[in-house]
Amino acid sequence: MGKRIVVALGGNALGKNLPEQMAAVKHTSKAIVDLIAEGNEVIVAHGNGPQVGMIQEAMTQLTRSDPEKYIPCPLSVCVAMSQGYIGYDLQNAIREELANRDIHHGVTTVLTQVEVDPNDPAFENPTKPIGAFMTKEEADRMVAERGYTVVEDSGRGWRRVVASPKPQAIVELDTIRSLVEADHVVIACGGGGIPVYHTEGHHLKGAAAVIDKDFAAARLAEQLDADALVILTAVEKVAIHFGKPDQTELDELTPETAQRYIEAGEFAPGSMLPKVQAALQFAQSGPGRMSLITELDRAADGIAGKTGTIVRG
């Protein structure tokens, strides 16, 4: 029997602008359909770093051009926009690749909200840069008028920073599950999901935050009772002493070895560290679950045990 697999696509699978994205998704769809061709159910989550930044900057420029006519666009809305246009390209590329192989599945993008805890400590320490660079004067105005948190970025100007809270629950989980069980390839949790939290009654309010897509994919896989989480990145295997003469690639990671390497600073924050942490989170969330970290073109080989770094709980 095939497995239920949640795939987390890194930025290299989507490109950095519209032309790059249209080319990248054709290549990415082949790796995803390789997994489907082996009889697996596949759910796709993806990042949106370049895309949401582009949307945020465009909205900022529009506001600057005529501040009386155009109001600032909330970050949660920008994430929703990025889910739509990335999903549009990705689902069409997957549908075409499936048809080329005479495989019959629906392909659906679900606009996905992900609940976060408004008391998450991340909100007290925003660290994720977002949007356009600003002058000191512009940054001061944004702090005064909109309550932004801003930081100076390596001499290039000032930027807004937002929180990156941990995902708690997938709001559209039942919809995603129903589509998977109806033989659809589902694209969900784009950009880590639209971060929301409950206010009065049943109202969900968008948060000025971004959720790490690997942690969102791990939570989605856990709540869907998936068999495997596959985190696709730019390297075939996780390595220690990365970029040094004694670089060593790892075939397997356990909680004990992973913690030792994390404490030794072997995995870069904002790069490999969250991937390893998310992979461990899912692998430890239930019996028989495993995670795989590998590069895009080796996903099917990794699930077959031929390559990649397997993470076990």
C-alpha positions in Angstrom: 0.0 0.0 0.0 1.1 3.6 -0.7 1.7 6.1 2.1 0.0 9.4 3.0 2.8 11.9 2.5 3.0 15.6 3.3 5.6 17.3 1.1 7.1 20.7 2.2 8.5 22.5 -0.8 11.4 24.9 -0.2 11.9 28.2 -2.1 14.2 26.6 -4.7 11.2 24.7 -5.9 9.2 27.8 -6.8 11.7 30.4 -8.0 11.9 34.1 -6.9 9.6 35.8 -9.4 6.7 35.1 -11.8 8.8 33.9 -14.8 11.0 31.8 -12.5 8.0 30.3 -10.8 6.3 29.3 -14.0 9.5 27.4 -15.1 10.2 26.0 -11.6 6.8 24.4 -11.0 7.1 22.4 -14.2 10.2 20.8 -12.8 8.7 20.5 -9.3 5.6 18.8 -10.5 7.6 15.9 -11.9 9.0 15.1 -8.5 5.6 15.3 -6.9 4.0 13.1 -9.5 6.9 10.6 -9.1 5.5 10.0 -5.6 1.9 9.8 -6.7 2.9 7.3 -9.5 4.1 5.0 -6.7 0.6 4.9 -5.3 1.1 7.5 -2.5 -1.4 10.1 -1.4 0.3 13.5 -1.6 -0.4 16.8 0.1 1.8 19.7 -0.7 2.8 22.6 1.5 5.1 25.3 0.3 7.0 28.5 1.3 6.3 32.0 0.0 9.3 34.1 1.1 10.1 35.9 -2.2 6.4 36.0 -3.3 4.9 37.5 -0.1 7.8 40.0 0.0 7.0 41.0 -3.6 3.3 41.5 -2.8 4.1 43.4 0.4 6.5 45.7 -1.4 4.0 46.4 -4.2 1.3 47.2 -1.7 3.7 49.5 0.2 4.6 51.4 -3.0 1.0 51.8 -3.9 0.3 53.2 -0.4 3.2 55.6 -0.8 2.0 56.8 -4.2 -1.4 58.0 -2.8 -1.8 57.4 1.0 -5.2 59.1 1.0 -6.6 56.6 -1.6 -4.8 53.4 -0.7 -4.6 51.9 2.8 -1.9 49.5 4.0 -2.6 45.8 3.2 -2.4 43.5 6.2 0.3 40.9 6.1 -2.3 38.1 6.5 -4.0 39.3 3.3 -0.6 39.3 1.5 -0.1 35.7 2.6 -3.5 34.8 1.2 -2.7 36.4 -2.1 0.6 34.5 -2.3 -1.3 31.2 -1.6 -3.6 31.9 -4.5 -1.1 32.7 -7.2 1.4 30.1 -6.2 -1.3 27.5 -5.9 -2.6 28.5 -9.4 0.7 27.8 -11.1 1.5 24.7 -9.0 -1.8 22.9 -9.4 -1.9 23.5 -13.1 1.6 22.1 -13.5 0.8 19.0 -11.3 -2.5 18.4 -13.3 -0.6 18.6 -16.6 2.1 16.2 -15.4 -0.5 13.7 -14.1 -2.4 13.9 -17.5 0.9 13.3 -19.4 1.3 10.1 -17.4 -2.4 9.1 -17.7 -2.9 9.3 -14.0 -6.3 10.5 -12.9 -6.5 12.7 -9.8 -8.0 16.0 -9.0 -5.7 18.8 -8.0 -6.9 21.4 -5.6 -5.5 24.4 -3.8 -7.0 25.2 -0.4 -6.7 28.7 1.0 -5.5 27.7 4.4 -5.7 29.4 7.8 -3.4 28.2 10.6 -4.3 29.0 14.1 -1.6 30.5 16.4 -1.5 31.3 20.0 -1.7 35.1 20.5 0.3 34.6 23.7 3.2 32.8 21.8 6.5 34.3 23.1 7.4 35.0 19.4 5.0 38.0 19.5 7.2 39.6 22.2 10.3 39.2 20.1 9.6 39.7 16.3 12.6 38.6 14.2 11.3 37.9 10.7 12.1 40.7 8.2 9.3 41.5 5.8 8.6 44.0 3.1 10.6 46.9 1.5 13.7 48.7 3.0 12.9 52.1 4.5 14.8 55.2 5.4 15.1 56.0 9.1 12.5 58.7 8.6 10.0 56.3 7.0 10.7 53.7 9.6 10.1 56.1 12.4 6.8 57.1 10.8 5.7 53.5 10.5 6.5 52.9 14.2 4.5 56.0 15.2 1.5 55.5 12.8 1.1 51.7 12.7 3.0 50.4 15.6 5.5 48.4 13.5 8.6 46.9 15.0 11.6 47.8 12.8 15.3 47.0 12.7 18.3 48.3 10.8 19.4 45.6 8.3 23.1 45.4 7.7 23.5 49.0 6.5 20.9 48.6 3.7 18.1 50.4 5.5 15.4 49.7 7.9 12.9 46.9 7.7 9.8 45.8 9.5 10.1 42.6 11.5 7.2 40.4 12.5 6.7 37.4 14.8 7.1 33.7 13.7 4.8 31.8 16.1 4.4 28.1 16.1 1.4 26.6 14.3 -1.3 25.2 16.6 -4.1 23.9 14.3 -5.1 23.8 10.7 -8.4 25.5 10.4 -9.4 23.9 7.1 -8.3 20.4 8.2 -11.6 18.7 7.5 -11.8 20.1 4.0 -8.2 19.0 3.2 -8.9 15.5 4.6 -12.1 15.1 2.6 -10.3 16.1 -0.6 -7.4 13.7 0.0 -9.9 10.9 0.7 -11.6 11.8 -2.6 -8.3 11.2 -4.5 -7.3 14.8 -4.8 -3.7 16.1 -4.7 -4.1 19.0 -2.2 -2.0 22.1 -2.0 -2.4 23.6 1.4 -0.7 25.7 4.1 1.0 27.9 1.5 3.7 30.1 3.1 3.1 28.3 6.4 -0.6 29.3 6.3 -2.5 32.5 7.0 -1.8 33.1 10.7 -5.0 33.6 12.6 -6.2 33.5 16.2 -9.6 33.5 17.9 -11.0 36.7 19.3 -14.6 37.1 20.5 -17.0 34.2 19.7 -16.0 32.3 16.6 -14.2 35.2 14.9 -10.7 34.5 13.4 -8.4 37.5 13.2 -5.4 37.7 11.0 -2.1 38.1 12.8 0.8 40.2 11.7 3.1 37.2 11.6 4.6 34.6 9.3 4.6 30.8 10.1 7.6 28.7 9.2 6.4 26.4 6.4 8.3 23.4 7.7 6.6 23.6 11.1 3.2 24.1 9.4 3.8 21.1 7.2 4.7 19.0 10.3 1.5 20.1 12.0 -0.6 19.4 8.9 1.0 15.9 8.6 0.3 15.2 12.3 -3.3 16.3 12.1 -3.9 14.4 8.8 -2.4 11.2 10.4 0.1 11.1 7.6 2.8 8.3 7.4 5.6 10.5 6.3 6.7 14.2 6.1 9.1 14.9 3.3 11.0 18.2 3.5 12.5 19.1 0.2 15.5 21.4 0.2 18.6 22.3 -1.9 20.8 19.4 -0.6 20.5 15.6 -0.8 21.2 15.0 2.9 21.6 16.8 6.1 25.2 17.4 7.0 27.4 18.3 10.0 30.5 20.5 9.6 28.7 21.9 6.5 30.9 23.6 4.0 34.1 22.4 5.8 36.7 19.8 4.7 35.3 17.3 7.2 31.7 17.7 6.1 29.8 14.5 6.9 26.4 13.7 5.4 23.9 11.9 7.6 21.8 8.9 6.6 19.7 9.0 9.7 18.9 11.3 12.7 17.4 10.2 16.0 16.2 12.6 18.7 19.4 12.0 20.7 21.8 12.7 17.9 19.8 15.6 16.5 19.8 17.3 19.9 23.5 16.9 20.3 24.1 18.4 16.9 21.7 21.3 17.6 23.4 22.1 20.9 26.8 22.1 19.0 25.4 24.7 16.5 25.7 22.3 13.5 22.4 23.5 11.8 22.0 27.1 10.7 19.0 29.0 12.1 16.6 30.0 9.4 18.0 27.3 7.1 18.5 23.6 8.2 17.7 24.0 11.9 13.9 24.5 11.5 13.8 21.6 9.0 15.5 19.2 11.4 13.2 20.5 14.3 10.1 20.1 12.2 11.1 16.7 11.0 11.7 15.6 14.6 8.4 17.0 15.7 6.5 14.9 13.2 8.5 11.8 13.7 7.9 11.9 17.4 4.2 12.7 17.1 3.0 9.1 16.8 4.1 5.5 16.2 5.4 4.5 12.8 5.8 8.0 11.6 9.0 9.1 9.8 10.4 12.2 8.2 12.7 12.6 5.3 14.9 15.6 4.4 16.3 15.5 0.8 16.5 17.5 -2.4 13.6 17.8 -4.8 14.8 15.4 -7.5 15.4 12.6 -5.0 12.1 12.6 -3.2 10.9 9.2 -4.6 14.3 7.6 -4.0 14.2 8.9 -0.5 10.8 7.4 0.3 12.2 4.1 -1.1 15.1 4.4 1.4 17.8 5.0 -1.3 18.9 8.4 -0.2 18.2 11.5 1.9 18.3 11.8 5.7 15.7 9.7 7.5 14.5 11.2 10.8 13.0 8.8 13.3 11.2 9.4 16.6 
